[in-house]
C-alpha cells in the first residue's frame, strides 16, 4: 500500500471523523469514571479529618510555639495528597487510552470506532493487513498524546505550579490537534498521527464482503430452485 493509494481506497474525512468521535467518546467515558473514582478517593481521605486533626494538634504541640508553621505544614500535606490523587487519575487516563489503542491496532488493526465505520489501519510500507507490534505501539502512543496526553500533561504541570510549562503544553496540544485534523483532508487522507507512525487508514471492506457473500448465496439458492425438476423441501 503506497502513500498515494488508489482513489477507491481513500476514506472520506467524515467517516474518519465519525470513527474518531466514537473512540474519543469512550475516552471521555473513561475520564468521567476516573473523575468519579478520584472524587471517592478524596472524600474517603477527607473523611478521616478527626484523625488528621489529631495529628495536626500533635504537630502544633511539638512546634515549640511555631503554631503557624505547624498548621501550614499540616495543611500542605492534605493538599499534596489530594493533588497526588488527581495527578494519578490523569496518568491512568493516558495509560488506559494507550492500552486501548495499542490492543486494537496490534490485534485487528483497528479500534472500536474504526471497526464500526468499517475502517482499518495499514502500514504504508507493504500494506500489511495487520500492523506489527512496534508500529502499533508507535501509532497508539502518538494518537494518545494527540488526543489526551498533551492535555493531561498540561493539567499536571498546572497542578504542580508550572504555569508557563502548562501554557506551552496547552498551546502545543491545540496546534497538534488542528494540524492532525487538517491533514485528513489532504490528498492522501493521512493525518499527522499517520505520517509520524508510517500508517494509513483505508476501508476495511468487511461489510462489503459480507454483503457480497450473502448475495452470492441468495443467487445460488435462487438458481437451484429454478432448475427443472427441483422440488422445494
Secondary structure, 3 states (H helix, E strand, C coil): CCCCCCHHHCCCHHHHHHHHHHHHHHHHHHHHHHHHHHHHHHHHHHCCHHHHHHHHHHHHHCCCCCHHHHHHHHHHHHHHHHHHHHHHHHHHHHHHHHHHHHHHHHHHCCCHHHHHCCEEEEECCCCCCCCCHHHHHHHHHHHHHHHHHHHHHHHHHHHCCCHHHHHHHHHHHHHHHHHHHHHCCCCCCCCHHHHHHCEEEEECCHHHHHHHHHHHHHHHHHHHHCCCCCCCC
